[in-house]
Amino acid sequence: MPSETFIKISEVTKSYSTGLKALKGVNLEINKGEILALLGPNGAGKTTLINAICGVVIPTSGQITVDGYDVIKDYRKTRSLIGLVPQEIQLEAFEQVFQNVSYTRGLYGKSKDPSYIEKILKDLSLWDKKDSRLRELSGGMKRRALIAKALSHEPKILFLDEPTAGVDINLRRDMWRVVKQLQENGVTIILTTHYIEEAEAIADRVSVINNGEIIITENKEDLMRKMGQKLLTIEIQDSISEIPSSLASYNLLLSKNGHELSFSYNSQSETTGITGLLQEIKQSGLKLKDLKSSQTSLENIFEQLLKENS
């Protein structure tokens, strides 16, 4: 089934009176029902782009449509389709969870629906906290309460701005499960993240933004395959202090303990150079102890992309 474009961003720029160009001609299409991870260093333009789609920031030029509606001209319509979970935790400290999430639903003009609020809170493992005051919740639970508030009006799109910042790894994995569940319920999810493993774990596509420009947008698997160098780690019997000159052409790296040589190669190439390298190692008199290869992570690819575009 062909992908259906749900959010279309065309030539969007955002400049401020200070001279800062936060967005520079951004083009991006986000498909219905996908999880898109928006990666980029601090100040790259991630939050500005999200705020522009949500209608919080008005672009200097260009156009953004959500489900065919213009985010400026049809603000009320597009905003009703969107749930936004901001980076900062800002909650009404003395209100109770159930009451606060229900109230947020009302702000969007939705009629009361206690059974729907109950379902959200149960999905987010918040039901047993429904009568707790928001200030009594832990950091991780407050983050879940923000997601519940964002989902209260049954949006079709959920923006998560650094959803697991400051959350421990177990809660983070828990949150990933919740995000996947939301996707199964038909919600389109866009998340900005600093945690590369987050994008690797849950995203369908990855878009990298740097200096206000989209560098690349690719299916996660395609991106990793396209740029995915593999690393061969060669463990040798005896420690060496330097790499033999006969192996210089292979650009090997020697570990601090002198027992491991690392060799990067492209697994997509017709010839990887591994056979020649192993023969050269043997001829140089080094004795092999073990070999292991590993795929480059999305993190390495991300760093490589930023380096190429700096």
C-alpha positions, 0 to 999 in steps of 0.5 A: 500500500503506498504511503499517504503524506499527512504532513507536508513542509514546503520551502519553510524558512524562519528568521528572527530580528536578531539575524538568526536563521533557524530554518533555511528552506526545509522540505519534508513529507511525513507519512500517515501512521509512521514514526519519524525521528528528527535528529540533530544537535542542539540549536539545529532547528528541531524545536523550531520546526515542530513549533512551526508545524503546530502553529506556535511559530509562524514561518517567515516563508514557505507552507506547512499543511496537515492532512491538506489543511494549512497550519496558518489559515486553518489553525483551529483544524490543524491544531485539533489534529495535533498533540504536543508533548513539550521538552519542559515538564510544566504541570499544574502542581496541585491538580489531580491526574484524572481531573487535569487530563479531562480538563485538557480534553475540554479545552479542545472543545471535546465533550466529556468522555471518562472512559476514553481518559481511563483508557489513556491512563491505563495505556500509560500505566497511570491509572493507579495514580489517577487521584494523585496530585501532579506534583506528587508524581516522579519525573517519569510519571510526570512525562507520562502525564504530559503524554496523556494530556497531549492525547486527551483530545484524540489527536491523529499526530503526536509530537514528542520533543525529547520524550525521554530526556532525564529518564532512566533506561528502564522507563525509556524502554517502557516509553518506547513500548507506549509509543509503538502502541500508539502507532498501532492505534493509528497515531502518526508520531514525530519525535526529536531525540538526543538518544540515538538508540531511541531512533534505532529502537522505534523509528521507521524513518530518520530525518537529520537536521543541522543548521536549520537544514534537512541533511537527509531523510531515509528509512532507518534500515536503508540509511544503516545499509547505505552508510553502514560500515562494518568493523572487524576487530582482530585480537592478536596473541601478543601485545604490540606497541605499533602496527607493522609497516606492511599493514599501513595501507589498511588504516588499522587502529591499535587498541591501548592494550596493544592486543586488538586491531580494528579494520573498517570496511564496507559490507556492500563492496564486492571486495572488502579487503579482509582476505588480503589483510588476514594474509598480510597479518599472518606474513607479518608474524602476528598470531591471531587469537580471535575475530569479530565483526560488528555493524556500525550504529546509527550514532556513527552514521549521524556523526558522519553525516554532521561531519560531512555537512559541517 
